[in-house]
Amino acid sequence: MRTVNVGIVGYGTVGNGVAKILLEQSDLIKQKSNCQINLKKVYTRNWDKKFLYPLPDNLKAKNLEELLEDPEIDIMVEVVGGIEFPYRFITQALERGKHIVTANKALLAEKGKNIFQLAQDKNLRIGFEGAVAGGIPVIRALREGLVANSISKVYGILNGTTNYILTSMEKEGKSFKQALNEAQEKGYAEADPTLDINGIDAAHKISILASLSFGGFLDFNQVYVEGIESIDSLDIELGRELGYTLKLLAIAKSHEEEVEVRVNPTFLPSDHPLSKVDGVFNAVMVEGSNVGEVMFYGKGAGSLPTASAVVSDVVSIAKSIQLDMGQEGEITSINWKHKELNLTKVKDFYTRYYIRFTVPDVTGILAKIASVFASYRISIAAVIQKEKVIKLHREDIQNLVPLVILTHTASENSVQQSIKDIVKQKLSIKRPVIIRVEDEEEY
């Protein structure tokens, strides 16, 4: 049995977990996979820090070249994060004939096309199970388990930080700021949580899932992304009255010649499986032509869950090395080389909408707003109008009330144009709050 040697670049939270599993579980891995895997070297910029899992000195590389120039290292594990440095390192490693395992969703979402093209040219493999949803094996499910299915839709909760915040707002009535502070205190949110709360992290992940599901690459800059920074607990409360739960949803849908990919706060029916996913947990729903709808659920981040996914890729590639197979040993449902995905423009989204207006407490406002909607062929499904709850510190403006309208399925363009007219006519004193709704209504 040939020993497969592994190098790790990056020794943060995930890197520590990968090393721990490879060193402490080597006998278990060999027993289950019939692969002998050896961790040979680890590189990080600063070895003077304290680490969760200290390494012996003989495994510590002083520079990156120790790994790149070592002909015995077969697989390079990249768990650095960021884009530019890991992109340069990975391309150098591929040029030297080394297989790659990465948990870097941003890198694959924005540079994946070039990386996979080079790997294909070199007959090398890229493992990236850890890049999406941590320890949840959704990547392998799409590449292997669901290979006999045409995928029409992939959607889910792909960021534990935002899910924790929204759960706290819903269950405990906290404001966004209070929930974020709590998440940071408990270590669920970074000191700088921007990429989580603005939706970019989830957008990177759904871009990868869309590529796998629909068989091609997409331009990440064209993905529609909306975060949760502006979510008001009032909308969570009013949505609940309508029978909905608010989640930051990452959505990818196939529409014949186009693919719709977006991330935005979304109301789901409260009895939907994803509505029950609380706290830092992630979940992904996949709709296949033969299997129907399936759900993958678990911890989406953390040292050992993500490291477990990384090691699963290491083992998979090690098996192909022992069988002397390159990319030919990889089961995949995507043609990485040729296909480009054509993304649906935002104005062409079709969904239902929750819209909250702030209106004067006078008669006739609802009728006027309904008339504007009718002119854009937008059908109203439900209305909630509350008693006086909002006051402005201006004597010339009457007491204001929230007026919520739930629409039937409509186009994004029609909704946005109607809102412009409603604001222009000063029917709503403040800019209306718009939240999309996913509940499988046909259109």
Backbone hydrogen bonds, N-H to C=O, Kabsch-Sander energy under -0.5 kcal/mol:
donor,donor_aa,acceptor,acceptor_aa,energy
4,V,36,Q,-3.0
5,N,3,T,-0.6
5,N,72,E,-0.6
6,V,38,N,-2.6
7,G,75,I,-2.5
8,I,41,K,-2.3
9,V,77,V,-3.2
10,G,8,I,-0.6
10,G,43,Y,-3.3
16,N,12,G,-2.6
17,G,13,T,-1.4
18,V,14,V,-2.6
19,A,15,G,-2.4
20,K,16,N,-2.2
21,I,17,G,-2.3
22,L,18,V,-2.6
23,L,19,A,-2.4
24,E,20,K,-2.7
25,Q,21,I,-2.4
29,I,25,Q,-2.7
30,K,26,S,-2.4
31,Q,27,D,-2.4
32,K,28,L,-2.4
33,S,29,I,-2.6
34,N,30,K,-2.1
35,C,29,I,-0.5
36,Q,2,R,-0.7
37,I,35,C,-0.8
38,N,4,V,-2.8
40,K,6,V,-2.7
40,K,38,N,-0.8
41,K,6,V,-1.1
42,V,59,L,-2.8
43,Y,8,I,-3.0
44,T,61,A,-0.5
49,K,46,N,-0.5
59,L,56,P,-1.9
60,K,57,D,-1.4
61,A,42,V,-3.3
61,A,59,L,-0.6
66,E,63,N,-0.9
67,L,64,L,-1.4
68,L,64,L,-2.2
69,E,65,E,-2.9
70,D,67,L,-0.9
73,I,70,D,-1.2
74,D,5,N,-1.8
74,D,72,E,-0.6
75,I,5,N,-1.9
76,M,99,H,-2.8
77,V,7,G,-3.2
77,V,75,I,-0.5
78,E,76,M,-0.6
78,E,101,V,-3.2
79,V,9,V,-2.6
79,V,77,V,-0.6
87,Y,83,I,-2.2
88,R,84,E,-2.1
89,F,85,F,-2.5
90,I,86,P,-2.9
91,T,87,Y,-2.2
92,Q,88,R,-2.1
93,A,89,F,-2.5
94,L,90,I,-2.6
95,E,91,T,-2.1
96,R,92,Q,-1.1
97,G,94,L,-2.0
98,K,93,A,-2.3
99,H,74,D,-2.2
100,I,125,R,-2.5
101,V,76,M,-2.5
102,T,127,G,-2.9
103,A,78,E,-1.4
105,K,103,A,-1.1
108,L,104,N,-1.9
109,A,105,K,-2.5
110,E,106,A,-1.9
111,K,107,L,-2.9
112,G,108,L,-1.2
115,I,111,K,-1.8
116,F,112,G,-2.9
117,Q,113,K,-1.8
118,L,114,N,-2.2
119,A,115,I,-2.4
120,Q,116,F,-2.2
121,D,117,Q,-2.3
122,K,118,L,-1.9
123,N,120,Q,-1.0
124,L,119,A,-3.0
127,G,100,I,-3.1
131,A,128,F,-1.7
132,V,129,E,-1.0
134,G,300,G,-0.5
135,G,299,K,-1.2
136,I,133,A,-2.6
138,V,136,I,-2.1
141,A,137,P,-1.5
142,L,138,V,-2.1
143,R,139,I,-2.3
144,E,140,R,-2.6
145,G,140,R,-1.2
146,L,141,A,-2.8
147,V,144,E,-1.6
149,N,146,L,-2.1
151,I,149,N,-0.6
151,I,213,S,-0.6
152,S,287,E,-2.3
153,K,287,E,-1.0
154,V,252,A,-2.7
155,Y,285,M,-2.2
156,G,250,A,-2.1
157,I,283,A,-2.2
158,L,156,G,-0.7
163,N,159,N,-1.6
164,Y,160,G,-2.3
165,I,161,T,-2.1
166,L,162,T,-2.6
167,T,163,N,-2.2
168,S,164,Y,-2.3
169,M,165,I,-2.2
170,E,166,L,-2.2
171,K,167,T,-3.3
172,E,168,S,-2.0
173,G,169,M,-0.7
174,K,168,S,-1.2
179,A,175,S,-2.5
180,L,176,F,-2.5
181,N,177,K,-2.4
182,E,178,Q,-2.1
183,A,179,A,-2.2
184,Q,180,L,-2.2
185,E,181,N,-2.3
186,K,182,E,-1.9
187,G,184,Q,-1.0
188,Y,183,A,-2.5
189,A,183,A,-1.3
196,D,193,P,-1.1
197,I,193,P,-2.5
198,N,194,T,-2.4
199,G,196,D,-1.3
201,D,195,L,-2.8
203,A,199,G,-2.0
204,H,200,I,-2.4
205,K,201,D,-1.6
206,I,202,A,-2.6
207,S,203,A,-1.8
208,I,204,H,-1.5
209,L,205,K,-2.1
210,A,206,I,-2.5
211,S,207,S,-2.1
212,L,208,I,-2.2
213,S,209,L,-2.7
214,F,210,A,-2.7
215,G,211,S,-1.3
216,G,211,S,-1.3
217,F,339,K,-1.9
220,F,218,L,-0.8
222,Q,219,D,-2.3
223,V,220,F,-1.8
224,Y,261,V,-1.4
226,E,263,V,-1.9
228,I,197,I,-2.6
229,E,197,I,-0.6
231,I,228,I,-1.8
235,D,232,D,-1.2
236,I,232,D,-1.2
237,E,233,S,-2.1
238,L,234,L,-2.6
239,G,235,D,-2.6
240,R,236,I,-1.7
241,E,237,E,-1.4
242,L,238,L,-1.0
243,G,240,R,-1.4
244,Y,239,G,-2.5
245,T,268,L,-3.0
247,K,266,T,-2.6
249,L,247,K,-1.0
249,L,264,N,-2.0
250,A,156,G,-2.6
251,I,249,L,-0.5
251,I,262,R,-3.2
252,A,154,V,-2.4
253,K,260,E,-2.6
254,S,152,S,-2.6
255,H,253,K,-0.5
255,H,258,E,-3.4
257,E,255,H,-0.6
258,E,255,H,-2.5
259,V,342,N,-2.6
260,E,253,K,-2.8
261,V,259,V,-0.6
262,R,251,I,-2.5
263,V,224,Y,-2.4
264,N,249,L,-2.0
266,T,247,K,-3.4
267,F,436,R,-2.6
268,L,245,T,-2.7
268,L,266,T,-0.5
270,S,243,G,-2.5
272,H,269,P,-2.4
275,S,272,H,-1.1
276,K,272,H,-0.6
276,K,273,P,-1.1
277,V,274,L,-1.3
278,D,276,K,-0.9
279,G,163,N,-0.5
281,F,278,D,-1.4
282,N,298,G,-2.8
283,A,157,I,-1.8
284,V,296,F,-2.7
285,M,155,Y,-3.6
286,V,294,V,-2.7
287,E,153,K,-2.8
288,G,286,V,-0.6
288,G,292,G,-3.4
289,S,150,S,-1.3
292,G,288,G,-1.5
294,V,286,V,-2.6
294,V,292,G,-0.5
296,F,284,V,-2.8
298,G,282,N,-2.1
300,G,280,V,-0.8
306,T,302,G,-1.6
307,A,303,S,-2.2
308,S,304,L,-2.7
309,A,305,P,-1.3
310,V,306,T,-2.2
311,V,307,A,-2.8
312,S,308,S,-1.7
313,D,309,A,-1.4
314,V,310,V,-1.9
315,V,311,V,-2.7
316,S,312,S,-2.0
317,I,313,D,-2.6
318,A,314,V,-2.5
319,K,315,V,-2.1
320,S,316,S,-1.5
321,I,317,I,-2.2
322,Q,318,A,-2.3
323,L,319,K,-1.5
324,D,321,I,-1.4
325,M,320,S,-3.4
329,G,326,G,-1.7
330,E,327,Q,-2.3
331,I,329,G,-0.5
332,T,330,E,-0.7
336,W,334,I,-1.1
339,K,335,N,-0.9
341,L,217,F,-3.7
343,L,341,L,-0.7
344,T,259,V,-2.2
348,D,345,K,-1.8
349,F,346,V,-2.1
351,T,410,A,-2.0
352,R,437,V,-1.5
354,Y,435,I,-3.1
355,I,353,Y,-0.5
355,I,405,I,-2.4
356,R,433,V,-2.6
357,F,355,I,-0.6
357,F,403,L,-3.3
359,V,357,F,-0.6
359,V,401,V,-2.5
361,D,399,N,-2.0
362,V,360,P,-2.3
365,I,362,V,-0.9
368,K,364,G,-1.8
369,I,365,I,-2.5
370,A,366,L,-2.8
371,S,367,A,-1.8
372,V,368,K,-1.8
373,F,369,I,-2.3
374,A,370,A,-2.4
375,S,371,S,-1.7
376,Y,372,V,-0.8
376,Y,373,F,-1.2
377,R,374,A,-1.7
378,I,373,F,-2.5
379,S,377,R,-0.6
381,A,406,L,-3.4
382,A,406,L,-1.7
384,I,404,V,-2.5
386,K,402,P,-1.8
389,V,400,L,-1.1
390,I,400,L,-1.8
394,R,392,L,-1.9
397,I,394,R,-1.2
400,L,390,I,-2.3
401,V,359,V,-2.7
403,L,357,F,-2.7
404,V,384,I,-3.4
404,V,402,P,-0.5
405,I,355,I,-2.7
406,L,382,A,-2.7
407,T,353,Y,-2.7
407,T,405,I,-0.6
408,H,379,S,-2.9
410,A,351,T,-2.9
412,E,349,F,-2.6
413,N,347,K,-1.7
415,V,411,S,-2.2
416,Q,412,E,-2.7
417,Q,413,N,-2.3
418,S,414,S,-2.3
419,I,415,V,-2.2
420,K,416,Q,-2.0
421,D,417,Q,-1.9
422,I,418,S,-2.4
423,V,419,I,-2.7
424,K,420,K,-2.5
425,Q,421,D,-2.2
426,K,423,V,-1.5
427,L,422,I,-2.3
428,S,422,I,-0.7
429,I,358,T,-3.1
430,K,358,T,-0.6
433,V,356,R,-2.3
434,I,432,P,-0.5
435,I,354,Y,-2.8
436,R,265,P,-0.8
437,V,352,R,-2.5
438,E,267,F,-2.4
439,D,437,V,-0.6
